[in-house]
């Protein structure tokens, strides 16, 4: 059973100063007994203005050594502050360069999939010009990913990305073997929740599962069935940033996801 814990799940602990990246790796391996570290680039550090700061090469090598020592793989790195279009057009090139810099770190860490969003919550719709730009940039990123043997693509994270028909359209237009979607199960516009997961299932290379998904068992099982039929064989990453008691909350979530997966296996 391929289980992992999204790094964002310990956001509150990191803010409280009780968790860092190396503590996360130790917990994943020895507390939860998993073989995968599902990273978020916000775990690398922040500056005085609360902006994510990428580690230098020496720091990345230390992270890689910590992963190797614990025999942990990196099924995904979720990258923030590197989306393709922004409400401020002047940010476009800076964001793309940040995407490339983050991909370099992901490559050094041996990530299997990389999430790079195409918009933020401020973008509810995209123009045809923006669509063409997004498709072109994803093709460039996918070419780079192909050279490194991994997948890259968006998550149904926020804004226009909550429209599964748009994600499907982007995937079909990019048409690249190294394009992949990070599916946050059930995270769609309210009137599209019933079709979203199934619609994008053919392009899913990684997943996030939250408490809402775990609680809505019937819907979750339908999504798991759609992914199974599409041939999905990736990781199921718990993403649950609990307000407190984060260690115990994650343990509960892992148990809930295991139960869902066991039930799905029996049903299939």
N, C-alpha and C positions, 0 to 999 in steps of 0.2 A: 504494500500500500504506500503510494508516494505522497507523503505529507510534508508540509513545511509551514513556517511561520513568517508571515510578511513582517519585515523590519519595522514598519509603521505601527505595528501592534504594541510596541514599547515606547511610543512617542512621549506619553506622559511620564514614564519612568526616566527617559532621557532628559526631559525638561527639568525633572526633579533632581537630576544629578545622581540617580541611583543605578543607572544603566548606561554603558557605552557599547561600542561595537564589539569589543572583545568579550565583554560580559554577555552580550547577546549570543556570540558564538559558543561560549562555554555553556550557556543555558540550553541552547538548541541541542548540543551534543550530549550533555551529561544529565540535565534535568528532564528534558523531554525525549531523549534518546532517538533523535532523528538524524538523518544522514545528509540533510540539505539546509543551507542557509539562504533564505529568501530575502535578499538585501533591498534596502531603500537608500538612495544616495544622501538623504538627510541624516543618515547615521554617520557619515564621514566627518561632519563638523559644521559649525556655523560661525560667521564673523560677528563683529559688534553690532551690525545692522540686521542680524538674524538671517543673512543670506547663506545658502549652502556653499561650503568651501570644499573643493576637491582636494584629496590628498596628493602630495608629490610622489614621485616614483618610489622613493625609499619607504614612504608610509604604505603605499600600495603593496610593495614587496612584503612588508611585515604582515599585512592583512592576508596576503596569499599564503604566507608561511603558516599563519594561524589556521587557515582553512585546511591546508595540507596536513598539518599536524593532527587535526581532529578528523581527517578524512571526510570533510564536508564538501559537497558540490554546491554550485550556485545555479539553481534552476532559473532564476530571474533577478534582474536588478531593475527596480522601478525608479525611473529618473524624473525628477521634478525640475522646474526652471529651465526646461529645454524644449518647450512646445514649439510647433512649427509656425503658427500664426498668433498674433497678439493684437489687442485693442490699440496698442501703440505700434504702428508700422515701422517706426525707427528702431524697434527692438529686434526685428526679424533676423538680421544677420548675426547679432550677438547671441540670440537664442540658438541659432543653428550651430554656431561655433561651440557653444556650450554643449550641445548634443554630441558633437564630434568628440569633444574632450571627455565627456562621460563615457562614450562608447570605448574610448581608448582604455579607460580604467576598467570597464567591464571586460574587455578583451584580456587585460593583464590578470584579472581574477578568474577567467575561464567561464564567464556566464554563458548559459545555454540560450537564454532569451533576454531581450532588453525592451523595456517599455518606454516609448517616447510619445507623449501625447501630441495631438495636432492643434489643441486649443485649450483655453481655460474656461472657467464658469461664466466669464463675461461674454463669450461668443456663443450665442444661441442658434445662429444660422451662419452658413458660409456662402459666399458668392461663387459663381462658376470660375472666376479668376483665382480665387483662393483654393477652390477644389483642385484645379490644375497644378497650382503651386504645391499643395500638399502631396498629390500623387507623384509629382516629379521628385520632390525631396525624399519621400519614402523609397522611391526607386534607387536614389543615390545611396541612402542608408542601407538598403537591402543589398546592394552590390558590395558595400564594405562588409556587411555581415556575412555574405557568402564567402568572402575571402577568409573570414575567421571561423566559419562553421557554426554560426548561431542565427537566431531569428530576431527580428526587430519589428516593432509596430505599436499601435495605440492600445489604450484601454478604454472601455466605456466608463470614463472617469467623471466627466462633468461637461456642462455646456452642450454644444452640438454633438459631442461624442455619445450622448445618451440616446441618440436616434439610431437604432440598429440598421435601418435601411440605408442610412448614410455610411455606416461602417462597412456594410456589405458592398455598397457602390465603390467605396475607396479600395477595398480589397480586390474587387474585380478589375478596377482600373490599374492598380499597381501591378497586378498579375506577375508576381515574383515569388519563386520558391522559398525565399528567405523572409517573406513577409508573414507576420503572425500577430494575432490579437491576444492581449491579456484580457480574458473575460472575467469581470467581476459579476458573479452570478446574480441575475435578477436586478441589476442596477440599470434601469432604463427609464425613459419617460413613462409616467403612470399608465398611459393608454397603450404602451407597447411592451409591457412586462411579459405578457403572455406569449409573445412571439420572438422576443429579442435573442435569448440564448440559442434557440434552435436556428434562427436565421444566420447567425455568425459562426455556428459550430464548425463548419468546414475549415475555418482559418484559425481556430483557437490553439495556442501553443502553451498557455499557462492560465491558471485560474486564481481568483481570490474568492473566499467564502466568508461572509460576515454573519452576525447573529440573526439578522432577519431571514437570511437564506436557511440557516440551520433550523429556525423555528417553523418555517413554512415547508414542512416535509414533503407534502404532495407536489408543490411547485418545484422544489429542489430535485426530487426524484425524476420529474419530467425533464429537467435540464440535464441531469446526469445521463438519462437515457439518450437524449439527443446528441450529447457529446460522445457517448459510447458508440452510437451508430455512425458518427462521423469519423471514428477511428482515433479519438483522443487518448493519448497514453502519457500525459504529462503529470505534473504535480498539482496537488490540491492545497493551496496556501491559505491558512487561517489569517484573516485580517480583522483584528478586533482590538481597538485602542480603548480598553476599559478605563473608566474614571479612576479606579483604584483596584487594589488586589490583582494586579495584572498577571502575576505568575499563576494564581489560581484560576483566573478567568480564561487564560489561554489553555490551561489544562482541560477545563470544561469544554471549550470550543473544539479542541482536538478530539475529545471523546465524542462530541456531537457529530463531527464530520466523519469519524470512523463509523459511527452507527449508520449514517446516511449511505456511505460507500458499501457497507456490508449489506444493507437492505437492497441497494441497487444491484449488487452482484446476485443476490438471490432472485430478484425479479427478472434479471436477464438470463 
